[in-house]
């Protein structure tokens, strides 16, 4: 008899439940995080930093005992049982609710493709619009850009180029701005941080035809099907990218939901995406766009203030129309993406007036994704 078999502790079991009711039974060994356990079981859950900082892997433990390790308090949503899967280990069998549907749970290894730069164009002072074209994979020769609106990819330079750029072994995450297509096109909006090494490579070195490795798609941020409820989108800076993807999908599918986009930057010089937004409004006529400039000049004709200010005013107006009875308001679904501070402020404003937590979907930048 194998003595090791006598002493080995059977793994605990985590039952992961998606919003559409599908469950996954995952064995969890001692000291193994729920995220690692899921991946060992062949499941890819939403995650980014894996260090308890970004909040992308948040979930809710419905039953069972667990330990939540070191993490950033701002990354953890409020509420009983809220956890970050990358920092959670079990002490008993548990049931865990995932904040997305089964279509966002990947199976197997993360897809990896080779792509080449198809277009590079500055858009405003601080943003680069980058279009990649996937190269045919072996052995079937397919080069299909298959992803859901709201998802992101990670980019990695070829080893020799990465070493020269100071990016050896590093990946950068960017949300996709277009929609899935048969042509293999991936459209990204890259914030050009002055000290960003990937940004510097884009500005000073990259050329059409250069090749990169694409890891993904990844992520669970995206549209939810909630009938014809209005959809409001709140974007800070290049947080506009996933909003464009979702709005473009609405236009492609002819979805009639009333839609508003609050798009915020710090100064007028930082505005970008004018052509993209004009094109979008031509195909989605019910979309209202409100550009918000936090430190606007005296001649700025639009909204002077942050997207948080603009959303607060819009929600207050909606509440006033219902006689200040929050229970009578037909609150919109709110999708938000941007820096962590902006996301948290928007969530606080929406919660304050009574927007249900389950009608808010958020994605926030991490430090790595911004460089």
C-alpha positions as CSV (number, residue, x, y, z in Angstrom):
1,X,0.0,0.0,0.0
2,X,1.2,3.5,-0.9
3,X,1.9,5.3,2.4
4,X,1.5,8.6,0.7
5,X,-2.1,7.7,-0.2
6,X,-2.9,7.3,3.5
7,X,-1.7,10.7,4.5
8,X,-2.8,12.8,1.5
9,X,-5.6,15.2,2.3
10,X,-8.5,15.0,-0.1
11,X,-9.1,18.4,-1.9
12,X,-11.9,20.6,-0.8
13,X,-14.6,21.3,-3.4
14,X,-15.6,24.7,-4.8
15,X,-18.9,24.9,-6.7
16,X,-18.6,27.9,-9.0
17,X,-22.0,29.2,-10.1
18,X,-22.4,31.6,-13.1
19,X,-25.2,34.2,-13.4
20,X,-27.0,32.0,-15.9
21,X,-27.1,29.1,-13.5
22,X,-24.3,26.9,-14.8
23,X,-22.1,25.3,-12.1
24,X,-18.5,24.1,-12.2
25,X,-17.2,21.7,-9.6
26,X,-13.6,22.6,-8.9
27,X,-11.2,20.7,-6.5
28,X,-9.1,23.0,-4.3
29,X,-5.9,21.8,-2.7
30,X,-4.4,23.3,0.4
31,X,-3.0,26.8,-0.1
32,X,-4.3,26.8,-3.7
33,X,-6.3,30.0,-4.6
34,X,-9.7,29.6,-6.2
35,X,-8.3,31.2,-9.3
36,X,-5.4,28.7,-9.5
37,X,-7.7,25.8,-8.7
38,X,-10.1,26.8,-11.5
39,X,-7.2,27.0,-14.0
40,X,-5.9,23.7,-12.9
41,X,-9.4,22.3,-13.6
42,X,-9.3,23.8,-17.1
43,X,-11.3,26.9,-16.5
44,X,-10.3,30.5,-17.3
45,X,-12.0,33.0,-15.1
46,X,-11.8,36.8,-15.3
47,X,-8.5,38.1,-13.9
48,X,-5.8,40.6,-14.6
49,X,-3.2,41.6,-12.0
50,X,-3.4,38.4,-9.9
51,X,-2.1,40.3,-7.0
52,X,-5.3,41.5,-5.3
53,X,-5.0,45.0,-6.7
54,X,-7.3,45.3,-9.7
55,X,-10.5,43.7,-8.5
56,X,-11.1,41.9,-11.9
57,X,-11.5,38.5,-10.3
58,X,-14.0,39.5,-7.6
59,X,-16.8,37.0,-6.7
60,X,-19.0,36.2,-3.8
61,X,-18.7,33.2,-1.5
62,X,-22.3,32.1,-0.8
63,X,-21.4,29.4,1.8
64,X,-18.3,27.8,3.3
65,X,-15.3,29.0,5.2
66,X,-12.4,30.7,3.4
67,X,-9.3,32.9,4.0
68,X,-8.9,36.1,2.0
69,X,-5.2,37.0,1.7
70,X,-3.5,40.3,1.3
71,X,-5.2,42.6,-1.1
72,X,-6.0,46.2,-1.9
73,X,-9.2,47.3,0.0
74,X,-10.3,49.4,-2.9
75,X,-10.3,46.3,-5.2
76,X,-12.8,44.4,-3.0
77,X,-16.5,45.1,-3.6
78,X,-18.7,45.7,-0.6
79,X,-21.1,43.1,0.6
80,X,-21.1,39.8,2.5
81,X,-18.9,37.1,1.1
82,X,-17.1,39.4,-1.4
83,X,-13.7,37.9,-2.3
84,X,-10.9,38.2,-4.9
85,X,-10.4,34.8,-6.4
86,X,-6.6,35.3,-6.8
87,X,-6.3,35.8,-3.0
88,X,-8.9,33.3,-1.6
89,X,-8.2,29.9,-0.3
90,X,-10.8,27.5,1.2
91,X,-11.1,26.0,4.6
92,X,-14.2,24.0,3.8
93,X,-16.3,23.1,0.7
94,X,-17.8,26.3,-0.7
95,X,-20.3,27.7,-3.1
96,X,-19.1,30.7,-5.0
97,X,-21.1,33.1,-7.3
98,X,-19.3,34.5,-10.3
99,X,-20.5,37.9,-11.5
100,X,-20.9,36.9,-15.1
101,X,-22.5,34.3,-17.3
102,X,-21.1,31.0,-18.5
103,X,-20.2,32.5,-21.9
104,X,-17.4,34.4,-20.2
105,X,-15.8,31.3,-18.6
106,X,-13.0,30.1,-20.9
107,X,-12.0,26.5,-21.3
108,X,-8.4,25.3,-21.7
109,X,-5.3,27.3,-22.3
110,X,-5.5,31.0,-23.1
111,X,-5.5,31.5,-26.9
112,X,-2.3,32.9,-28.3
113,X,-1.9,34.4,-31.8
114,X,0.6,36.2,-33.9
115,X,-0.5,39.5,-35.3
116,X,1.1,42.3,-37.3
117,X,0.6,46.0,-37.0
118,X,-1.9,47.1,-39.8
119,X,-2.4,50.7,-38.8
120,X,-0.8,53.2,-36.4
121,X,-2.3,56.7,-36.0
122,X,-2.2,59.4,-33.4
123,X,-5.6,60.4,-32.1
124,X,-5.3,63.6,-30.1
125,X,-2.2,64.4,-28.1
126,X,-2.1,61.4,-25.8
127,X,-3.7,58.4,-27.6
128,X,-2.5,56.1,-30.3
129,X,-5.1,54.1,-32.3
130,X,-3.5,50.7,-33.0
131,X,-5.0,48.2,-35.5
132,X,-3.6,44.7,-35.5
133,X,-4.3,42.0,-38.1
134,X,-4.1,38.4,-36.9
135,X,-2.0,36.1,-39.0
136,X,-3.4,32.7,-40.0
137,X,-2.9,30.0,-37.4
138,X,-1.5,26.6,-38.2
139,X,-2.8,24.1,-39.3
140,X,-6.2,25.4,-40.4
141,X,-5.1,28.8,-41.7
142,X,-7.8,30.7,-39.8
143,X,-7.4,34.3,-38.7
144,X,-10.7,35.1,-37.1
145,X,-11.0,37.9,-34.5
146,X,-13.4,36.1,-32.1
147,X,-14.2,38.0,-28.9
148,X,-17.1,39.6,-27.0
149,X,-17.5,43.4,-26.7
150,X,-15.8,44.5,-23.5
151,X,-13.0,42.0,-23.5
152,X,-9.3,42.7,-23.6
153,X,-6.1,41.2,-25.0
154,X,-2.6,41.2,-23.7
155,X,0.2,42.2,-26.2
156,X,3.8,40.9,-26.1
157,X,6.6,42.0,-28.3
158,X,8.9,39.4,-30.0
159,X,11.8,38.6,-27.6
160,X,14.5,40.5,-29.5
161,X,12.3,43.6,-29.9
162,X,11.1,43.3,-26.3
163,X,14.7,43.3,-25.0
164,X,15.6,46.4,-26.9
165,X,12.4,48.1,-25.7
166,X,12.9,47.1,-22.1
167,X,9.9,44.9,-22.2
168,X,11.4,41.4,-22.0
169,X,8.8,38.9,-20.8
170,X,6.2,41.6,-20.2
171,X,2.7,41.9,-21.5
172,X,0.4,44.9,-21.7
173,X,-3.4,44.6,-21.5
174,X,-5.7,46.7,-23.7
175,X,-9.4,46.6,-24.2
176,X,-10.7,46.0,-27.7
177,X,-12.6,48.9,-29.4
178,X,-14.1,47.0,-32.4
179,X,-16.2,43.9,-32.5
180,X,-15.5,40.3,-33.5
181,X,-14.9,39.9,-37.2
182,X,-13.8,37.4,-39.9
183,X,-10.9,39.6,-41.1
184,X,-8.9,39.2,-37.9
185,X,-8.9,42.9,-37.0
186,X,-8.2,44.1,-33.5
187,X,-8.6,47.8,-32.8
188,X,-7.0,49.3,-29.6
189,X,-6.7,52.7,-28.1
190,X,-3.4,53.1,-26.3
191,X,-2.8,55.9,-23.8
192,X,0.7,57.4,-24.4
193,X,2.1,57.7,-21.0
194,X,5.3,59.7,-21.1
195,X,7.2,57.1,-19.2
196,X,5.4,54.1,-20.7
197,X,7.8,51.7,-22.4
198,X,5.2,50.1,-24.7
199,X,3.9,53.6,-25.5
200,X,7.4,54.7,-26.4
201,X,7.9,51.7,-28.6
202,X,4.7,52.6,-30.4
203,X,5.6,56.2,-30.9
204,X,9.3,55.9,-31.8
205,X,9.9,52.4,-33.2
206,X,6.8,50.6,-34.3
207,X,6.0,50.3,-38.0
208,X,3.2,48.7,-40.1
209,X,4.1,45.1,-40.5
210,X,5.8,44.6,-37.1
211,X,4.7,41.5,-35.3
212,X,3.4,40.9,-31.8
213,X,2.0,38.1,-29.8
214,X,-1.7,38.4,-28.8
215,X,-2.9,36.6,-25.6
216,X,-6.6,36.4,-25.4
217,X,-9.4,37.4,-25.6
218,X,-9.8,37.7,-21.8
219,X,-12.2,39.4,-19.4
220,X,-15.8,39.3,-18.3
221,X,-16.7,42.9,-18.7
222,X,-19.5,43.4,-21.2
223,X,-23.1,43.9,-22.1
224,X,-25.8,42.1,-20.1
225,X,-29.2,41.2,-21.5
226,X,-31.7,42.9,-19.3
227,X,-34.6,43.5,-21.6
228,X,-34.9,47.0,-23.1
229,X,-33.6,48.9,-20.0
230,X,-31.6,52.0,-21.0
231,X,-27.8,51.6,-21.1
232,X,-25.5,54.3,-19.8
233,X,-21.8,54.1,-20.5
234,X,-19.2,56.1,-18.4
235,X,-15.7,56.2,-19.8
236,X,-12.6,57.9,-18.5
237,X,-9.8,58.4,-21.1
238,X,-9.1,55.2,-23.0
239,X,-11.8,53.5,-21.0
240,X,-13.7,54.6,-24.1
241,X,-12.4,51.5,-26.0
242,X,-14.7,48.8,-24.5
243,X,-17.6,51.2,-24.6
244,X,-17.0,51.7,-28.4
245,X,-17.0,47.9,-28.7
246,X,-20.3,47.5,-26.9
247,X,-22.0,50.3,-28.7
248,X,-20.8,49.1,-32.1
249,X,-22.2,45.7,-31.2
250,X,-25.5,47.4,-30.4
251,X,-25.4,49.1,-33.8
252,X,-24.6,45.9,-35.6
253,X,-27.5,44.0,-34.0
254,X,-29.9,46.9,-34.4
255,X,-30.6,47.0,-30.6
256,X,-33.1,49.7,-29.7
257,X,-32.0,50.4,-26.1
258,X,-31.8,54.1,-25.2
259,X,-28.1,54.8,-24.8
260,X,-26.0,57.6,-23.3
261,X,-22.2,57.9,-23.2
262,X,-20.4,60.1,-20.7
263,X,-16.8,60.4,-21.9
264,X,-14.4,62.3,-19.7
265,X,-10.9,63.7,-20.0
266,X,-8.8,66.1,-17.9
267,X,-8.3,68.8,-20.5
268,X,-9.6,69.7,-23.9
269,X,-6.2,68.8,-25.4
270,X,-6.8,65.2,-24.2
271,X,-10.0,64.7,-26.2
272,X,-9.8,62.0,-28.9
273,X,-12.0,59.6,-30.8
274,X,-14.1,62.3,-32.5
275,X,-14.3,60.5,-35.8
276,X,-15.0,57.2,-34.1
277,X,-17.9,58.7,-32.1
278,X,-19.3,60.6,-35.1
279,X,-19.3,57.3,-37.1
280,X,-20.9,55.5,-34.3
281,X,-23.7,58.0,-33.8
282,X,-24.4,57.6,-37.5
283,X,-25.2,54.0,-37.0
284,X,-26.7,54.2,-33.6
285,X,-29.0,57.3,-33.7
286,X,-30.4,56.9,-30.2
287,X,-27.0,57.3,-28.7
288,X,-26.4,60.6,-26.9
289,X,-22.8,61.5,-26.2
290,X,-21.7,63.9,-23.5
291,X,-18.1,65.0,-23.5
292,X,-16.8,66.0,-20.1
293,X,-13.7,68.1,-19.5
294,X,-12.6,68.3,-15.9
295,X,-10.3,71.3,-16.2
296,X,-12.0,73.0,-19.1
297,X,-10.9,76.3,-20.6
298,X,-13.2,79.3,-20.7
299,X,-14.2,78.6,-24.3
300,X,-15.1,75.0,-23.8
301,X,-18.7,74.7,-25.1
302,X,-19.4,71.3,-23.5
303,X,-19.8,70.0,-20.0
304,X,-17.2,71.4,-17.6
305,X,-16.5,68.8,-14.9
306,X,-15.8,65.2,-14.5
307,X,-17.9,62.2,-15.7
308,X,-18.8,61.7,-12.0
309,X,-20.3,65.2,-12.0
310,X,-22.2,64.6,-15.2
311,X,-23.5,61.3,-14.1
312,X,-24.6,62.7,-10.7
313,X,-26.6,65.4,-12.5
314,X,-28.2,63.0,-14.9
315,X,-29.2,60.6,-12.2
316,X,-30.6,63.4,-10.1
317,X,-32.7,64.6,-13.1
318,X,-34.0,61.1,-13.5
319,X,-34.9,60.9,-9.8
320,X,-36.6,64.3,-9.9
321,X,-38.7,63.1,-12.9
322,X,-40.0,60.3,-10.7
323,X,-41.0,62.6,-7.8
324,X,-37.8,61.8,-5.9
325,X,-39.0,58.3,-5.1
326,X,-36.1,56.1,-5.9
327,X,-38.3,53.0,-6.0
328,X,-40.3,54.5,-8.9
329,X,-37.2,55.2,-11.1
330,X,-36.5,53.1,-14.1
331,X,-32.7,53.1,-13.5
332,X,-30.4,52.4,-16.4
333,X,-27.8,49.7,-16.5
334,X,-24.5,51.6,-16.0
335,X,-21.3,50.4,-17.6
336,X,-18.1,52.1,-16.5
337,X,-14.4,51.9,-17.3
338,X,-11.5,54.0,-16.4
339,X,-9.0,54.7,-13.6
340,X,-9.8,53.1,-10.2
341,X,-10.6,56.4,-8.5
342,X,-13.1,57.3,-11.2
343,X,-14.8,53.9,-11.1
344,X,-15.2,54.0,-7.3
345,X,-16.6,57.6,-7.4
346,X,-19.1,56.7,-10.1
347,X,-20.2,53.6,-8.1
348,X,-20.6,55.7,-5.0
349,X,-22.7,58.3,-6.8
350,X,-24.9,55.7,-8.4
351,X,-25.4,53.8,-5.2
352,X,-26.2,57.0,-3.3
353,X,-29.3,57.7,-5.4
354,X,-30.5,54.1,-5.5
355,X,-29.1,52.4,-8.7
356,X,-29.1,48.7,-7.8
357,X,-25.6,47.2,-7.5
358,X,-26.5,44.5,-10.0
359,X,-27.1,47.1,-12.7
360,X,-23.6,48.4,-12.6
361,X,-20.7,46.7,-14.5
362,X,-17.2,48.0,-14.0
363,X,-13.7,47.6,-15.4
364,X,-10.9,49.6,-14.1
365,X,-7.4,50.2,-15.3
366,X,-4.4,48.6,-13.6
367,X,-1.0,50.1,-13.5
368,X,0.4,47.6,-15.9
369,X,-2.3,48.1,-18.5
370,X,-1.7,51.8,-18.5
371,X,1.9,51.7,-19.5
